[in-house]
Amino acid sequence: MTKQEAIALFRSRRKLAEALGITTQAVGQWPDRLTQRIADRVMGAKQRTKKAKANGTTAVPKERH
């Protein structure tokens, strides 16, 4: 997965960063080709946001490190 694909999943760098509980600057420091660890975090956050929307909630739980 590329950084641009990850951003596109959330429609903006800000929304991606919020879903992961990190800053937009941290997203900016990612390599163009994401490591498997980062890609897994992105996909996990996407699944959580889908579940939250399906349940009618707007709050998305923050990921713990």
OpenMM code with the backbone's topology and positions (N, CA, C; nanometers):
from openmm import Vec3, app, unit

residues = "MET THR LYS GLN GLU ALA ILE ALA LEU PHE ARG SER ARG ARG LYS LEU ALA GLU ALA LEU GLY ILE THR THR GLN ALA VAL GLY GLN TRP PRO ASP ARG LEU THR GLN ARG ILE ALA ASP ARG VAL MET GLY ALA LYS GLN ARG THR LYS LYS ALA LYS ALA ASN GLY THR THR ALA VAL PRO LYS GLU ARG HIS".split()
positions = [
    Vec3(0.0852, -0.1174, 0.0000),
    Vec3(0.0000, 0.0000, 0.0000),
    Vec3(0.0895, 0.1232, 0.0000),
    Vec3(0.0489, 0.2229, -0.0772),
    Vec3(0.1233, 0.3484, -0.0783),
    Vec3(0.0604, 0.4470, 0.0201),
    Vec3(0.1366, 0.5504, 0.0510),
    Vec3(0.0856, 0.6543, 0.1404),
    Vec3(-0.0368, 0.7211, 0.0786),
    Vec3(-0.0337, 0.7458, -0.0501),
    Vec3(-0.1468, 0.8108, -0.1170),
    Vec3(-0.2712, 0.7230, -0.1148),
    Vec3(-0.2559, 0.5920, -0.1265),
    Vec3(-0.3703, 0.5013, -0.1179),
    Vec3(-0.4307, 0.5041, 0.0223),
    Vec3(-0.3446, 0.5093, 0.1234),
    Vec3(-0.3923, 0.5155, 0.2616),
    Vec3(-0.4701, 0.6445, 0.2849),
    Vec3(-0.4178, 0.7552, 0.2368),
    Vec3(-0.4856, 0.8844, 0.2524),
    Vec3(-0.6196, 0.8819, 0.1789),
    Vec3(-0.6215, 0.8229, 0.0607),
    Vec3(-0.7443, 0.8170, -0.0183),
    Vec3(-0.8539, 0.7364, 0.0528),
    Vec3(-0.8160, 0.6341, 0.1291),
    Vec3(-0.9150, 0.5550, 0.2027),
    Vec3(-0.9951, 0.6408, 0.3009),
    Vec3(-0.9293, 0.7449, 0.3539),
    Vec3(-0.9934, 0.8313, 0.4533),
    Vec3(-1.0301, 0.9675, 0.3964),
    Vec3(-0.9994, 0.9891, 0.2698),
    Vec3(-1.0312, 1.1109, 0.1955),
    Vec3(-0.9456, 1.2318, 0.2300),
    Vec3(-0.8670, 1.2250, 0.3381),
    Vec3(-0.7743, 1.3339, 0.3684),
    Vec3(-0.6696, 1.2861, 0.4672),
    Vec3(-0.5569, 1.3557, 0.4663),
    Vec3(-0.4491, 1.3230, 0.5599),
    Vec3(-0.4952, 1.3473, 0.7037),
    Vec3(-0.5742, 1.4526, 0.7232),
    Vec3(-0.6224, 1.4849, 0.8580),
    Vec3(-0.7115, 1.3745, 0.9127),
    Vec3(-0.8049, 1.3257, 0.8318),
    Vec3(-0.8954, 1.2205, 0.8783),
    Vec3(-0.8201, 1.0904, 0.9044),
    Vec3(-0.7213, 1.0609, 0.8215),
    Vec3(-0.6385, 0.9426, 0.8443),
    Vec3(-0.5643, 0.9547, 0.9764),
    Vec3(-0.5031, 1.0691, 0.9986),
    Vec3(-0.4284, 1.0905, 1.1222),
    Vec3(-0.5194, 1.0804, 1.2446),
    Vec3(-0.6382, 1.1388, 1.2377),
    Vec3(-0.7326, 1.1314, 1.3491),
    Vec3(-0.7728, 0.9870, 1.3781),
    Vec3(-0.7964, 0.9093, 1.2742),
    Vec3(-0.8372, 0.7705, 1.2925),
    Vec3(-0.7273, 0.6880, 1.3594),
    Vec3(-0.6020, 0.7267, 1.3362),
    Vec3(-0.4899, 0.6542, 1.3956),
    Vec3(-0.4427, 0.7146, 1.5272),
    Vec3(-0.4934, 0.8322, 1.5609),
    Vec3(-0.4508, 0.8981, 1.6843),
    Vec3(-0.3101, 0.9539, 1.6749),
    Vec3(-0.2735, 0.9991, 1.5542),
    Vec3(-0.1415, 1.0578, 1.5333),
    Vec3(-0.1588, 1.1940, 1.4660),
    Vec3(-0.0487, 1.2643, 1.4457),
    Vec3(-0.0553, 1.3956, 1.3819),
    Vec3(-0.0447, 1.3834, 1.2301),
    Vec3(-0.0889, 1.4867, 1.1616),
    Vec3(-0.0745, 1.4883, 1.0160),
    Vec3(0.0730, 1.4931, 0.9772),
    Vec3(0.1544, 1.5532, 1.0629),
    Vec3(0.2978, 1.5576, 1.0368),
    Vec3(0.3582, 1.4176, 1.0399),
    Vec3(0.3087, 1.3328, 1.1297),
    Vec3(0.3572, 1.1947, 1.1363),
    Vec3(0.3231, 1.1197, 1.0077),
    Vec3(0.2020, 1.1408, 0.9572),
    Vec3(0.1630, 1.0782, 0.8306),
    Vec3(0.2555, 1.1274, 0.7196),
    Vec3(0.2887, 1.2534, 0.7215),
    Vec3(0.3773, 1.3109, 0.6201),
    Vec3(0.5163, 1.2502, 0.6207),
    Vec3(0.5593, 1.1975, 0.7340),
    Vec3(0.6917, 1.1371, 0.7448),
    Vec3(0.6951, 0.9909, 0.7017),
    Vec3(0.5793, 0.9328, 0.6741),
    Vec3(0.5767, 0.7942, 0.6282),
    Vec3(0.6475, 0.7827, 0.4939),
    Vec3(0.7044, 0.6652, 0.4659),
    Vec3(0.7625, 0.6443, 0.3327),
    Vec3(0.6513, 0.6339, 0.2278),
    Vec3(0.6846, 0.6575, 0.1019),
    Vec3(0.5842, 0.6485, -0.0047),
    Vec3(0.5238, 0.5086, -0.0120),
    Vec3(0.6039, 0.4063, 0.0076),
    Vec3(0.5571, 0.2677, 0.0120),
    Vec3(0.5535, 0.2287, 0.1596),
    Vec3(0.4331, 0.2064, 0.2141),
    Vec3(0.4177, 0.1817, 0.3571),
    Vec3(0.4721, 0.0459, 0.3976),
    Vec3(0.5241, 0.0403, 0.5195),
    Vec3(0.5644, -0.0881, 0.5747),
    Vec3(0.4382, -0.1687, 0.6042),
    Vec3(0.4535, -0.2975, 0.6212),
    Vec3(0.3376, -0.3818, 0.6494),
    Vec3(0.2724, -0.3400, 0.7814),
    Vec3(0.3514, -0.3009, 0.8779),
    Vec3(0.2987, -0.2580, 1.0089),
    Vec3(0.2078, -0.1356, 0.9950),
    Vec3(0.2529, -0.0356, 0.9197),
    Vec3(0.1711, 0.0845, 0.9004),
    Vec3(0.0462, 0.0514, 0.8199),
    Vec3(0.0615, -0.0271, 0.7150),
    Vec3(-0.0534, -0.0648, 0.6322),
    Vec3(-0.1575, -0.1394, 0.7155),
    Vec3(-0.1122, -0.2264, 0.8043),
    Vec3(-0.2048, -0.2987, 0.8920),
    Vec3(-0.2796, -0.2032, 0.9850),
    Vec3(-0.2103, -0.1028, 1.0375),
    Vec3(-0.2755, -0.0031, 1.1239),
    Vec3(-0.3806, 0.0750, 1.0466),
    Vec3(-0.3479, 0.1112, 0.9230),
    Vec3(-0.4430, 0.1855, 0.8382),
    Vec3(-0.5674, 0.1012, 0.8139),
    Vec3(-0.5487, -0.0247, 0.7770),
    Vec3(-0.6626, -0.1111, 0.7478),
    Vec3(-0.7463, -0.1377, 0.8732),
    Vec3(-0.6809, -0.1514, 0.9873),
    Vec3(-0.7541, -0.1687, 1.1127),
    Vec3(-0.8379, -0.0463, 1.1461),
    Vec3(-0.7816, 0.0709, 1.1243),
    Vec3(-0.8555, 0.1947, 1.1502),
    Vec3(-0.9735, 0.2067, 1.0551),
    Vec3(-0.9552, 0.1643, 0.9310),
    Vec3(-1.0645, 0.1707, 0.8339),
    Vec3(-1.1778, 0.0781, 0.8769),
    Vec3(-1.1453, -0.0406, 0.9247),
    Vec3(-1.2472, -0.1338, 0.9720),
    Vec3(-1.3230, -0.0758, 1.0917),
    Vec3(-1.2507, -0.0125, 1.1827),
    Vec3(-1.3154, 0.0477, 1.2998),
    Vec3(-1.4102, 0.1593, 1.2597),
    Vec3(-1.3709, 0.2409, 1.1615),
    Vec3(-1.4585, 0.3501, 1.1194),
    Vec3(-1.5822, 0.2962, 1.0489),
    Vec3(-1.5673, 0.1882, 0.9731),
    Vec3(-1.6840, 0.1264, 0.9085),
    Vec3(-1.7815, 0.0734, 1.0120),
    Vec3(-1.7292, 0.0079, 1.1170),
    Vec3(-1.8152, -0.0462, 1.2223),
    Vec3(-1.8860, 0.0653, 1.2970),
    Vec3(-1.8137, 0.1740, 1.3231),
    Vec3(-1.8734, 0.2865, 1.3952),
    Vec3(-1.9870, 0.3470, 1.3137),
    Vec3(-1.9672, 0.3616, 1.1843),
    Vec3(-2.0719, 0.4175, 1.0987),
    Vec3(-2.1907, 0.3223, 1.0891),
    Vec3(-2.1638, 0.1932, 1.0820),
    Vec3(-2.2709, 0.0935, 1.0730),
    Vec3(-2.3554, 0.0913, 1.2003),
    Vec3(-2.2920, 0.1203, 1.3132),
    Vec3(-2.3633, 0.1225, 1.4412),
    Vec3(-2.4283, 0.2567, 1.4689),
    Vec3(-2.4098, 0.3512, 1.3797),
    Vec3(-2.4705, 0.4824, 1.3965),
    Vec3(-2.3981, 0.5731, 1.4934),
    Vec3(-2.2743, 0.5392, 1.5266),
    Vec3(-2.1968, 0.6247, 1.6166),
    Vec3(-2.1009, 0.7087, 1.5347),
    Vec3(-2.0648, 0.8220, 1.5893),
    Vec3(-1.9700, 0.9075, 1.5198),
    Vec3(-1.8323, 0.8987, 1.5827),
    Vec3(-1.8246, 0.8583, 1.7077),
    Vec3(-1.6964, 0.8491, 1.7758),
    Vec3(-1.6252, 0.7215, 1.7336),
    Vec3(-1.5005, 0.7358, 1.6980),
    Vec3(-1.4186, 0.6212, 1.6602),
    Vec3(-1.3156, 0.6016, 1.7698),
    Vec3(-1.3072, 0.4815, 1.8270),
    Vec3(-1.2099, 0.4601, 1.9337),
    Vec3(-1.0684, 0.4818, 1.8821),
    Vec3(-0.9866, 0.5479, 1.9625),
    Vec3(-0.8479, 0.5722, 1.9265),
    Vec3(-0.7680, 0.4450, 1.9457),
    Vec3(-0.6690, 0.4277, 1.8605),
    Vec3(-0.5828, 0.3112, 1.8701),
    Vec3(-0.4839, 0.3325, 1.9833),
    Vec3(-0.4584, 0.2282, 2.0583),
    Vec3(-0.3578, 0.2347, 2.1646),
    Vec3(-0.2258, 0.1857, 2.1098),
    Vec3(-0.1180, 0.2430, 2.1617),
    Vec3(0.0166, 0.2026, 2.1167),
    Vec3(0.0794, 0.1151, 2.2197),
] * unit.nanometer
topology = app.Topology()
chain = topology.addChain("A")
for resn in residues:
    res = topology.addResidue(resn, chain)
    for name in ("N", "CA", "C"):
        topology.addAtom(name, app.Element.getBySymbol(name[0]), res)
